[in-house]
Amino acid sequence: MTARAPLPYDFMPSVPSFTLQSTDVAEGLSWRGFPAETKSFAVTCYDPDAPTGSGFWHLVLLDVPVSVTELAAGAVSGDLPGLPAGAFCVRNDYGVKAFGGAAPPAGETHRYVFAVHALDVDDLASQGVDSDVSPAVAGFNLRFHTIARATLIPVYGH
């Protein structure tokens, strides 16, 4: 068996966790049990097994209001029909500001790390983060504002 790439959260400071569930692992996420001091959320999806050498970002959704604890299937796809008010996507590695689905090469199985980050700020936009930043810049800011995190890691292959 080929060694797997480490998960990005293996290199970040430990934070409390909460519950993340899905009726459809690509979307349809819901979360509960986050800290009371949470002010907003970010939702990300990352493939550490992509052959790019640095992984692959499928989704970076920021500034989800604290009142939102669920995303319906399809909410962050296409023309973003279910995007919560105030929330925005950063361009993913497919080059779009939406969710890019799983597409491992034939014969390969990849892990997809869905994460919901509970943040200590009302929005990252007030910190200078907008939809034109890279996933790396968004992740840098998440690193300093995440007070708890929930992950769900489905595996998909052809």
C-alpha positions as CSV (number, residue, x, y, z in Angstrom):
1,M,0.0,0.0,0.0
2,T,1.3,3.5,-0.9
3,A,1.9,5.8,2.0
4,R,-0.8,8.5,2.3
5,A,-0.1,12.2,2.4
6,P,-0.6,13.7,5.9
7,L,-3.8,15.7,6.6
8,P,-3.4,19.4,6.8
9,Y,-4.9,19.6,10.3
10,D,-2.1,17.3,11.5
11,F,0.2,20.3,11.4
12,M,-2.1,22.8,13.1
13,P,-2.5,23.5,16.8
14,S,-5.1,21.2,18.4
15,V,-8.5,22.7,19.0
16,P,-11.7,21.3,20.4
17,S,-14.0,19.3,18.1
18,F,-17.7,19.2,17.5
19,T,-20.0,17.0,15.4
20,L,-20.2,17.1,11.6
21,Q,-22.7,15.0,9.8
22,S,-23.8,14.5,6.2
23,T,-26.6,12.8,4.4
24,D,-24.6,13.3,1.2
25,V,-20.9,13.5,1.8
26,A,-20.3,16.0,-1.0
27,E,-22.7,18.5,0.5
28,G,-25.8,18.3,2.8
29,L,-23.6,19.0,5.8
30,S,-24.9,19.8,9.3
31,W,-23.0,20.6,12.4
32,R,-23.8,20.9,16.1
33,G,-22.1,21.1,19.5
34,F,-19.7,24.0,18.6
35,P,-18.4,26.4,21.3
36,A,-20.8,29.1,22.5
37,E,-18.2,31.8,21.7
38,T,-18.3,30.9,18.0
39,K,-19.0,34.0,15.8
40,S,-19.0,32.5,12.3
41,F,-18.0,29.4,10.4
42,A,-15.9,28.4,7.4
43,V,-16.4,25.2,5.4
44,T,-13.6,23.6,3.5
45,C,-13.0,20.4,1.4
46,Y,-9.4,19.3,0.7
47,D,-8.0,16.3,-1.1
48,P,-4.5,15.5,0.4
49,D,-4.1,12.6,-2.0
50,A,-4.2,14.6,-5.2
51,P,-1.1,14.0,-7.4
52,T,-0.2,17.8,-7.4
53,G,2.3,17.3,-4.6
54,S,0.5,19.8,-2.5
55,G,-3.1,18.5,-2.3
56,F,-6.2,20.0,-4.0
57,W,-8.8,22.4,-2.7
58,H,-12.3,21.5,-3.7
59,L,-14.1,24.1,-1.5
60,V,-13.3,27.1,0.6
61,L,-16.5,28.7,1.9
62,L,-16.1,31.6,4.3
63,D,-18.2,34.0,6.5
64,V,-21.0,31.5,7.2
65,P,-23.1,33.2,9.8
66,V,-23.2,31.5,13.2
67,S,-27.0,31.1,12.8
68,V,-26.4,28.7,9.9
69,T,-25.6,25.1,11.0
70,E,-26.6,23.3,7.9
71,L,-25.9,23.4,4.1
72,A,-28.4,21.7,1.8
73,A,-27.1,19.5,-1.0
74,G,-26.2,21.7,-3.9
75,A,-25.9,24.9,-1.8
76,V,-22.4,25.7,-2.9
77,S,-22.5,24.3,-6.4
78,G,-23.1,25.9,-9.8
79,D,-24.7,29.3,-9.3
80,L,-24.6,28.8,-5.4
81,P,-28.4,28.6,-4.9
82,G,-28.1,28.0,-1.1
83,L,-25.2,30.2,-0.2
84,P,-26.0,31.8,3.2
85,A,-26.3,35.6,3.2
86,G,-22.8,37.1,3.7
87,A,-20.9,34.0,2.9
88,F,-18.6,33.7,-0.1
89,C,-16.4,31.1,-1.8
90,V,-12.7,31.5,-2.6
91,R,-11.5,30.2,-6.0
92,N,-10.8,26.4,-5.6
93,D,-8.1,24.5,-7.5
94,Y,-10.6,23.9,-10.3
95,G,-10.5,27.7,-10.8
96,V,-14.1,28.3,-9.7
97,K,-15.7,29.9,-6.6
98,A,-17.9,26.9,-5.8
99,F,-17.6,23.3,-4.7
100,G,-15.7,21.1,-7.2
101,G,-16.6,17.4,-6.9
102,A,-14.5,14.4,-6.3
103,A,-12.6,13.3,-9.4
104,P,-9.6,11.0,-8.6
105,P,-7.8,9.5,-11.5
106,A,-9.1,6.0,-12.6
107,G,-7.7,3.3,-10.4
108,E,-7.0,5.7,-7.4
109,T,-8.9,6.2,-4.2
110,H,-8.7,9.6,-2.5
111,R,-9.7,11.0,0.9
112,Y,-11.8,14.2,0.9
113,V,-11.4,16.2,4.1
114,F,-14.6,18.2,4.8
115,A,-14.0,20.5,7.7
116,V,-16.2,23.1,9.5
117,H,-14.2,25.6,11.4
118,A,-15.8,27.5,14.3
119,L,-14.3,31.0,14.2
120,D,-13.7,33.7,16.8
121,V,-14.6,36.6,14.4
122,D,-17.9,37.6,12.9
123,D,-16.4,37.5,9.4
124,L,-13.0,37.1,7.7
125,A,-13.9,39.9,5.3
126,S,-13.3,42.4,8.2
127,Q,-9.8,40.8,8.4
128,G,-9.1,41.7,4.8
129,V,-10.1,38.3,3.3
130,D,-12.3,38.4,0.3
131,S,-13.3,36.0,-2.6
132,D,-10.1,36.9,-4.5
133,V,-7.6,35.5,-2.0
134,S,-6.1,32.1,-2.6
135,P,-7.0,29.0,-0.5
136,A,-3.5,29.4,1.1
137,V,-4.3,32.9,2.3
138,A,-7.8,31.8,3.5
139,G,-6.2,28.8,5.3
140,F,-3.6,31.1,6.9
141,N,-6.4,33.3,8.4
142,L,-8.4,30.2,9.5
143,R,-5.3,29.0,11.3
144,F,-5.4,32.0,13.6
145,H,-9.2,32.3,14.1
146,T,-10.3,28.7,14.5
147,I,-11.5,27.9,18.0
148,A,-12.9,24.4,17.2
149,R,-13.1,22.2,14.2
150,A,-15.2,19.2,13.0
151,T,-14.1,16.9,10.1
152,L,-15.6,14.3,8.0
153,I,-13.3,12.2,5.7
154,P,-15.1,10.2,3.1
155,V,-13.0,8.1,0.6
156,Y,-13.9,7.9,-3.1
157,G,-12.4,6.1,-6.0
158,H,-13.2,4.6,-9.4
